[in-house]
Amino acid sequence: MGKILIFFLLLFFSFNLSGCETAIFSTLRAELEKIKNRLILRIAEKLKQFEKETLFSLLVSNTFVNTFTASIFSSLFSSFWGDLRIPYGLKQFIDILIFTAIILVFGEVSPKLIAVKYPLKMLSINSLVVYPFFLLLKPVAKFIPTFSFKESDDAIGDVLDEMEDLAITSDPALSSRISILRTKVGELMTPRDNIVALKPTDTVKYFLEVVGRYSYSSYPVLDGSEFLGVLRVSDVRIIEADPEEKVERFVSECPAVPVNVLVLKVLKDYPDDAFFAVIDEYGNFVGVLTLWDVLERFHPAPPVKWIGKKSLIVSGDLPIHDMELILRKRIPFDTPTVQSLIMELTGRIPDEGEFIEFEGIKFEIIEKEFAKLTKIKVELT
């Protein structure tokens, strides 16, 4: 009975380690903010921060667990078939065949398919299981050489190092802006859930109505989760088209860039483009990156602006911990940002002009861009 329990426990670990192996690389850092539990959020951020060490820990741990599981299963199998007169070679073959089927279904295929479909949930659930293995094996991972064929990325890194060294003594602000170019596309992009997109069956009339509501110059066109291309406001054909004509006729191509590539490399490779589709390592569309996203990071708006002794304007992505320090007030919610706190209180994304009161704090939604609260008035009452 004890061996059976150990077998299922090891199979559970194999499921979690294998699923997390896929989830860690299918989840964007921008998506981690959706994790409500602060402890799990910190662990997930640590795993994403040290991707090489995390991958090494997962591979070694999973190999060890699967090997141990195979040993336990072989022992169980022998005790079950011990009294039957079957040739030893055939016993071994059946043993390997059954165990391979079990480990493929429960330790490889199922967890990876679930992780591809629900990467954030898989990462959230399994972070606590994976983290002890990560802490145990992280020191060893530092001695494992990293093989990379991206010589151009190394050269870019060397140039950035030199630029930062030159700027750090003369202009610290310039140095921090240079460091932004080390940022990966996934950290600057607008995630798929937050973009204003059209369907290929939408009409030109509807597209022009969308343009009237939002001040963007390009709009992605999605057929379900598939990225088809982009509609550009500057396209003269759209202005001259019949209002009832479908927009799919006017879809144009745009560059697709990997989520993990450096922003500087994108700007270098596509100097004449300002709109990019972002794809993950499986080729799935995960968001868009615009030149404006990059420029906004170079000249960011102040995160907090005091407009009175007890009132201030903040952005929805201000960390809740920062707001607690600013207001000197404890907020009894495990939410990462001000927007996520408001969504927790209301159960939705409120509209401009709405008021939300909570524990002596009044929130007023000043400005909203699609699913993002860009300006929120916070007042102590």
C-alpha positions in Angstrom: 0.0 0.0 0.0 2.9 2.4 0.9 4.5 1.9 -2.5 1.2 2.6 -4.3 0.9 5.9 -2.4 4.5 6.8 -3.2 3.9 6.0 -6.9 0.9 8.3 -7.2 2.7 11.0 -5.2 5.6 10.9 -7.7 3.2 10.9 -10.6 1.6 14.0 -9.1 5.1 15.7 -9.0 5.8 14.6 -12.6 2.5 16.1 -13.7 3.2 19.4 -12.0 6.9 19.7 -13.1 6.1 18.9 -16.7 3.2 21.3 -16.9 5.2 24.1 -15.3 8.0 23.5 -17.7 5.6 24.6 -20.6 3.7 27.2 -18.6 6.8 29.2 -17.5 7.6 29.9 -21.2 4.0 30.4 -22.3 3.2 33.0 -19.7 4.2 36.7 -20.3 5.5 38.8 -17.4 2.7 41.3 -18.1 0.2 38.5 -17.4 1.6 37.7 -14.0 -0.3 40.8 -12.6 -3.5 38.7 -12.9 -2.3 36.5 -10.0 -4.1 37.7 -6.9 -2.2 35.9 -4.2 0.9 38.0 -3.4 3.1 35.1 -2.3 2.4 33.1 -5.5 2.9 36.3 -7.6 6.4 36.8 -6.0 7.3 33.2 -6.7 6.1 33.3 -10.3 8.1 36.5 -10.9 11.2 34.9 -9.5 10.8 31.8 -11.7 10.3 34.1 -14.8 13.3 36.2 -13.8 15.6 33.2 -13.7 14.4 31.3 -16.7 17.6 29.4 -17.4 17.9 28.2 -13.8 14.2 27.4 -13.7 14.4 25.3 -16.8 17.4 23.5 -15.5 15.7 22.8 -12.1 12.6 21.5 -13.8 14.4 19.2 -16.2 16.7 17.7 -13.5 13.8 17.3 -11.0 11.5 15.8 -13.6 14.2 13.3 -14.7 14.8 12.3 -11.1 11.1 12.0 -10.3 10.4 9.9 -13.5 13.4 7.6 -12.8 12.2 7.1 -9.2 8.6 6.5 -10.4 9.8 3.9 -12.9 11.7 2.1 -10.1 8.6 2.0 -7.9 6.4 0.9 -10.7 8.8 -1.9 -11.7 8.7 -3.1 -8.1 4.9 -3.0 -8.0 4.7 -4.7 -11.4 7.0 -7.5 -10.3 5.0 -8.2 -7.1 1.8 -8.3 -9.1 3.1 -10.6 -11.9 5.5 -12.6 -9.7 3.5 -15.8 -9.6 2.7 -16.0 -13.3 5.0 -18.1 -15.5 5.9 -15.4 -18.1 9.4 -15.2 -19.6 11.5 -12.5 -17.9 12.1 -10.6 -21.2 8.4 -10.4 -21.9 7.7 -9.2 -18.3 10.3 -6.4 -18.8 8.7 -5.5 -22.1 5.2 -5.3 -20.6 6.5 -3.4 -17.6 8.2 -0.7 -19.8 5.2 -0.5 -22.2 2.7 0.1 -19.4 4.9 2.6 -17.6 5.7 4.5 -20.8 2.0 4.8 -21.5 1.3 6.1 -18.0 4.1 8.6 -17.9 3.3 9.9 -21.4 -0.4 10.5 -20.6 0.0 11.8 -17.0 3.6 13.1 -17.0 4.0 14.6 -20.4 1.1 15.0 -22.8 -1.7 15.9 -20.5 0.1 18.5 -18.3 1.7 20.1 -21.4 -1.6 20.4 -23.3 -3.3 21.9 -20.3 -0.3 24.3 -19.8 -0.5 25.5 -23.4 -4.2 26.2 -23.0 -4.1 27.7 -19.5 -0.5 28.7 -18.9 -1.2 31.3 -16.2 -3.4 29.0 -14.2 -0.9 26.1 -14.5 1.9 28.4 -13.3 -0.1 29.8 -10.4 -1.2 26.3 -9.2 2.2 24.7 -9.5 4.5 27.5 -8.4 4.5 26.4 -4.8 5.3 22.8 -5.9 8.1 23.8 -8.2 9.8 26.5 -6.0 11.5 24.1 -3.5 13.2 22.3 -6.5 14.2 25.6 -7.9 15.8 26.8 -4.7 17.6 23.4 -4.3 19.0 23.3 -7.8 19.5 27.0 -8.7 23.1 27.2 -7.3 24.1 24.2 -9.5 22.5 25.8 -12.6 25.0 28.6 -12.5 27.8 26.2 -13.5 25.9 25.0 -16.6 27.1 26.7 -19.7 24.6 28.5 -21.9 24.9 27.8 -25.6 23.5 30.6 -27.7 23.8 31.3 -31.4 22.5 34.8 -31.1 25.8 36.6 -31.6 24.1 39.7 -32.7 22.3 39.9 -29.4 25.6 39.6 -27.5 27.1 42.3 -29.7 24.1 44.5 -28.9 24.5 43.9 -25.2 28.2 44.9 -25.4 27.3 48.1 -27.1 24.6 48.9 -24.5 27.2 48.2 -21.7 29.5 50.8 -23.3 26.7 53.3 -23.7 25.6 52.9 -20.1 29.2 53.3 -18.8 29.5 56.5 -20.8 26.2 57.9 -19.7 26.2 56.9 -16.0 28.6 59.6 -15.0 27.2 62.3 -17.1 23.4 61.7 -17.1 21.8 59.1 -14.8 18.5 59.6 -16.6 20.0 58.8 -19.9 21.6 55.7 -18.4 18.2 54.4 -17.3 16.7 55.1 -20.7 19.5 53.1 -22.4 18.7 50.2 -20.0 15.2 50.2 -21.4 16.6 49.0 -24.7 17.5 45.8 -22.9 13.8 45.2 -22.3 12.2 42.3 -24.1 9.2 42.8 -26.3 6.8 40.9 -24.0 7.4 43.5 -21.2 6.4 46.5 -23.4 3.7 45.1 -25.6 -0.1 45.4 -25.1 -1.4 41.9 -24.3 -4.0 40.4 -26.6 -6.8 40.8 -24.0 -6.3 44.6 -23.8 -6.1 45.5 -27.5 -8.8 47.1 -29.6 -9.3 44.6 -32.5 -11.7 44.0 -35.3 -13.1 40.9 -37.0 -12.7 40.3 -40.8 -16.5 40.4 -41.1 -16.8 43.9 -39.6 -17.9 46.6 -42.0 -16.0 49.8 -43.0 -18.7 51.8 -41.3 -18.1 50.0 -38.0 -14.3 50.5 -38.4 -14.7 54.2 -38.8 -16.9 54.3 -35.7 -14.1 52.6 -33.8 -11.6 55.1 -35.1 -13.8 57.8 -33.8 -13.8 56.3 -30.3 -10.1 55.5 -30.1 -7.1 57.6 -31.2 -5.0 54.7 -32.7 -3.4 54.7 -36.1 -3.5 51.0 -36.6 -5.9 48.2 -35.5 -5.3 44.5 -35.6 -7.7 42.1 -37.3 -8.4 38.8 -35.5 -10.3 35.8 -36.7 -10.9 34.2 -33.3 -7.4 33.9 -31.9 -5.7 34.0 -35.3 -3.9 37.3 -36.3 -4.8 38.2 -39.9 -3.1 41.6 -40.3 -3.7 45.2 -39.5 -6.0 48.0 -40.6 -4.3 51.4 -41.0 -6.2 54.6 -40.6 -4.0 56.1 -43.3 -5.2 53.6 -45.9 -7.0 55.8 -48.5 -8.9 52.8 -49.9 -10.9 52.5 -46.6 -12.0 56.1 -46.8 -13.1 55.7 -50.4 -14.8 52.3 -49.8 -18.5 51.5 -49.5 -19.5 51.8 -45.8 -21.0 48.3 -45.9 -17.9 46.6 -47.3 -16.1 44.1 -45.1 -12.8 45.2 -43.7 -11.0 42.0 -44.6 -10.3 43.4 -48.1 -8.2 46.2 -46.6 -6.1 44.1 -44.2 -2.3 44.7 -44.7 0.6 42.7 -43.4 2.9 43.8 -40.5 6.0 42.3 -39.0 5.6 39.5 -36.5 8.3 39.5 -33.7 9.0 37.0 -31.0 7.9 37.8 -27.4 11.4 37.2 -26.0 13.5 39.3 -28.5 15.1 42.6 -27.3 13.2 45.8 -28.2 16.5 47.2 -29.6 16.8 44.4 -32.1 13.2 45.0 -33.3 13.9 48.7 -33.8 17.2 47.8 -35.6 15.6 45.2 -37.9 12.5 47.2 -38.7 13.5 50.8 -38.8 10.5 51.8 -41.0 7.8 50.1 -39.1 5.8 51.3 -36.1 3.4 48.4 -35.5 4.3 44.8 -34.7 2.4 41.6 -34.0 3.9 39.7 -31.1 4.0 35.9 -31.1 5.1 33.3 -28.5 7.5 30.4 -29.1 4.6 28.3 -30.4 3.7 31.0 -33.1 0.5 32.1 -31.2 -0.5 35.7 -31.3 -0.2 37.2 -27.8 -0.3 41.0 -28.3 1.0 44.0 -30.2 3.9 46.3 -29.9 3.9 49.9 -31.2 6.6 52.5 -31.5 4.5 54.5 -29.1 4.9 51.8 -26.4 8.7 52.2 -26.6 8.6 56.0 -26.7 6.2 56.1 -23.7 8.8 54.2 -21.7 11.5 56.7 -22.6 9.3 59.6 -21.5 6.9 58.1 -18.9 4.2 60.1 -17.3 4.7 60.5 -13.5 3.0 57.6 -11.7 1.7 59.9 -9.0 0.5 63.5 -9.2 -0.7 65.3 -6.0 -3.6 67.7 -6.7 -4.4 68.4 -3.0 -3.4 67.6 0.5 -5.5 64.4 0.5 -6.0 63.7 -3.2 -3.8 62.5 -6.0 -3.9 61.2 -9.6 -2.5 57.7 -10.2 -2.3 55.2 -13.0 -4.1 51.9 -12.8 -0.9 50.0 -13.0 0.6 51.6 -9.9 1.6 48.8 -7.5 -0.7 48.5 -4.5 2.3 48.4 -2.2 3.4 51.8 -3.5 0.0 53.2 -2.9 0.0 51.9 0.7 3.3 53.7 1.3 2.1 56.9 -0.3 -1.2 56.9 1.7 0.3 55.4 4.8 -2.7 53.1 4.9 -2.9 49.3 4.9 -5.1 47.8 2.1 -6.5 44.4 3.1 -6.4 42.9 -0.4 -3.8 40.7 -2.1 -4.0 42.5 -5.4 -0.9 43.6 -7.4 -2.1 47.0 -8.8 -4.6 49.8 -8.1 -6.7 48.7 -11.2 -6.8 45.1 -9.9 -8.0 46.4 -6.5 -10.8 48.3 -8.2 -11.8 45.3 -10.3 -11.8 43.2 -7.1 -14.2 45.7 -5.5 -16.5 46.1 -8.4 -16.2 42.8 -10.2 -15.6 44.6 -13.5 -13.7 47.4 -15.2 -15.6 50.5 -14.3 -16.3 53.3 -16.8 -15.0 56.9 -16.8 -16.8 59.1 -14.2 -17.6 56.2 -11.8 -16.9 56.5 -8.1 -15.8 53.6 -5.8 -15.5 54.1 -2.0 -13.5 51.7 0.2 -12.2 51.9 3.7 -12.0 55.7 3.8 -10.6 55.9 0.2 -12.6 57.3 -2.7 -11.6 56.3 -6.3 -12.8 58.3 -9.3 -12.2 56.9 -12.8 -10.8 59.9 -14.8 -9.5 58.3 -17.9 -9.9 54.8 -19.4 -8.3 53.4 -22.6 -10.2 50.2 -23.6 -9.6 47.8 -20.7 -6.9 49.9 -19.0 -7.5 52.6 -16.3 -4.9 55.2 -17.2 -6.0 58.0 -14.7 -7.6 57.4 -11.3 -8.3 60.1 -8.7 -7.6 58.8 -5.2 -8.9 60.8 -2.3 -8.8 60.2 1.4 -12.2 60.8 3.0 
